[in-house]
């Protein structure tokens, strides 16, 4: 029986985990934690946008349909990220899909805020920038987790 932390991530063993072809090998604890935190945050933001789109419309200056669509997308994306994090040795292509998606989300959010697309309020612009920086942080932590897993194999 293996021990795990409060996030349910199994404690790393003294030996690196072997991974099948196409899977991330080594100590994947940090990577899976980063993915799980991303899934929780993304799901929470998505649910808030989906459930509260009518209230957030005037506060953020973003259309209800846009908020509802983004919210639904984020909830589904969060389920995918949670699924990726659930494997002891996550699939490398799935992890890179998450990292790439996060980097694309950051870039699109930054351009949206800088260009003033959608005509958000000041609070709406601040929210776009804040979540963009958070998503970039998740991508960075996931990349660090990938490097740490690789290093644990040597």
N, C-alpha and C positions, 0 to 999 in steps of 0.2 A: 504494500500500500504506500503510495507516495504522498508527501505533504504538499499543500498548496497555500498560496497567500490569500488575502481577503478578496481578491478579484477572481479567484478560482484558477489562477495560472499556476500550474505545477512548479514546485521548486526545482531549480536546475540540478541535474545529477552531476556527479563528479566526472562522468564520461559524456562525451557529446552524443546526442541522439543521432542515429543513422536515419537518413531520409532516402526515400525512393527517388528515382529519376524525376527531375522536375520539381522536387520539393526542397524547401530551405532546410539545411541540416544544421547541426550544432545546437547551441543554447538559444532557443527561440523565445524564451520567456519575455524579454523586453519587447521584442517585435510583436508578440501576441498581445501584450498589455497595451502597447501603443495602438494596435488595431482595435482592441476592445474599447479603449477610451474614446477613440474616434467614432466608433459605432454608437456609443451611448450619447456623446455630444451631438452627433449628426441626427440621431433619432429624436432627441429632445428638441432641437431647433426645428426639425421637420414637423414634428407634432404640433409645436407652438405655432408655426406658420400656417399649418393646415387647419387647426382648431380655431386659432385666433385671427384668421385673415381679415375678417370684417372689422375687428377692433384695431388691428395693426395698420390697416389701410390709411387712415387719416394721420395716425401717429408717425408712420415711417414715410408716407407719401408714395407708397407702392401699391399698384392696383390689386384688388382682391383676387382676381383670376391669376395674376402672376404669383402672389403669395401662396395660393392654394396649390398651384401647379408645382412650384418649388418645394412646398411642404410635402406633397405626395411623392415627388421624386426623391427627396432626402430620406423619407421613411423607408422606401424600397432600397435605396443605396445603403442605408444603415444596416438593413437586414443582410445585404450582401457582405458588407465589411465584417459583421458579426460572424457570418458563416466562414469567411476566410480565416478569422482569428480562432475559430473553434478547433482547427486541426493542430495536433502536436507538431507536425512538420508541414506548415502551410505551403500550398502550391506557389512556386516562384512567380508564375505568370499572373496569378491572382493578386499576389502582393504588389507586383509592379503595376497592375491595373489600378489598384487603390492609390498607390503613390502618384502615378501619372494623372489620375483623375483629380487628386487633391491639388497637384501643381497646376493643372488646367483650371480648376475652380478658383484658385488663388489669382491666377493671371486674369481670368475673365472678370472676377470681382474687382480687382484693382483698376482695370480699364473701365468698368461700369462706373465706379466711383469717380475716377478722374475725368471721364467724359461727361458725367452728369446724366447718363442715360436713365430713363424712367422717371426723371425729375423728382428724386427723393427729397424729403425734408433734410434739415441738418442732422437730426437724429437718425434718419434713414441712411444717410451717407456714412455717419459714424458707425452704424451697425454693419453696413456692408464692409467697411474697412476692418472693423474688429473681427468679424467672422473670417475674413480673408487671411488675416494674420494668424488666427487660431488654426485654420486649415493648413497654412504653411508650416506651422509648428508641428502639427500631426505628421505631415509628410517628412519633415526633418527627423522627428523621433523614429518614424518607421524606417527611414534610411539608416539611421544610427543602429537600430535594432538588427537590420540586415547585416551591417558591417560587423556588429558584435557577434552575431551567430557565425559568420564566416570565420572570424578570428578565433573563435572557440574551437574550431576544427583543427587549427594548426598547433 
